[in-house]
Amino acid sequence: MVTENAIKEATKEQLLIVALDPDNDLQVRYEVTRELQRRRWSPLMVTDLVRLYPRMFPDEIAEMLGTTVQMVSYQAKALGLKQYCDRREAL
């Protein structure tokens, strides 16, 4: 049985392999597909990331946008966003 934690920690490639394998249980394939959709980034998410990044920590942004901390960090790096050490004090 595939656990929820294993699905969240899997790479995109691993999730695709599980989702496309017809021998896997339909419920597992469904959960994996939901995780893949959750990791997708829409233009609105990018806008929110740019707006929130200077004021919030990546884990807070990930929870707010419904994605992973790794995806928030990856997108922020790809966009060239700067991290501030004392973000909460600047508010």
C-alpha positions in Angstrom: 0.0 0.0 0.0 1.3 3.4 -0.9 1.2 5.9 1.9 0.2 9.6 1.7 3.7 10.6 2.9 5.4 8.5 0.1 3.3 10.2 -2.5 4.2 13.6 -1.2 7.9 12.8 -1.2 8.0 11.1 -4.6 9.5 12.9 -7.6 7.3 13.9 -10.5 8.8 11.1 -12.6 8.0 8.5 -10.0 4.4 9.8 -9.7 4.0 9.6 -13.5 5.2 6.0 -13.6 2.7 5.0 -10.9 -0.1 6.9 -12.5 0.4 5.4 -15.9 0.9 1.8 -14.8 -2.4 -0.1 -15.4 -1.4 -2.8 -12.9 -1.6 -0.3 -10.0 -4.7 0.0 -7.9 -7.1 2.6 -9.3 -7.3 4.4 -5.9 -3.5 4.7 -5.8 -3.4 6.0 -9.4 -6.1 8.6 -8.5 -4.2 9.8 -5.4 -1.0 10.1 -7.4 -2.8 12.1 -10.2 -4.2 14.4 -7.5 -0.7 15.0 -6.2 0.6 15.8 -9.7 -2.2 18.3 -10.2 -1.5 19.9 -6.8 2.1 20.4 -7.9 1.2 22.3 -11.1 1.8 26.0 -11.1 -0.8 28.4 -12.6 -0.1 32.0 -13.5 -2.1 33.1 -10.5 0.2 31.1 -8.2 3.3 32.8 -9.6 1.7 36.2 -9.0 0.9 35.2 -5.4 4.4 33.8 -4.9 6.0 37.1 -6.0 3.6 39.1 -3.7 4.1 36.8 -0.7 7.7 35.8 -0.9 9.3 38.9 0.8 6.8 38.6 3.7 6.3 34.9 4.4 8.4 31.8 4.8 8.4 29.2 2.1 6.5 26.6 4.2 3.7 29.2 4.9 3.5 30.0 1.2 3.4 26.3 0.2 0.5 25.7 2.6 -1.3 28.7 1.3 -0.9 27.8 -2.3 -1.4 24.1 -1.8 2.0 23.0 -3.0 5.3 21.8 -1.6 8.1 23.8 0.0 10.4 22.4 -2.6 8.2 23.8 -5.4 8.0 27.2 -3.8 11.8 27.3 -3.4 12.3 26.1 -7.0 9.9 28.7 -8.4 11.4 31.5 -6.3 14.9 30.6 -7.5 13.7 30.4 -11.1 12.1 33.9 -10.8 15.2 35.3 -9.1 13.3 36.3 -5.9 15.5 37.3 -3.0 15.1 35.9 0.5 15.3 38.2 3.5 16.6 37.1 6.8 14.3 39.2 9.0 11.2 39.2 6.9 8.8 39.3 9.9 10.5 42.3 11.4 10.1 44.3 8.2 6.3 44.0 8.4 
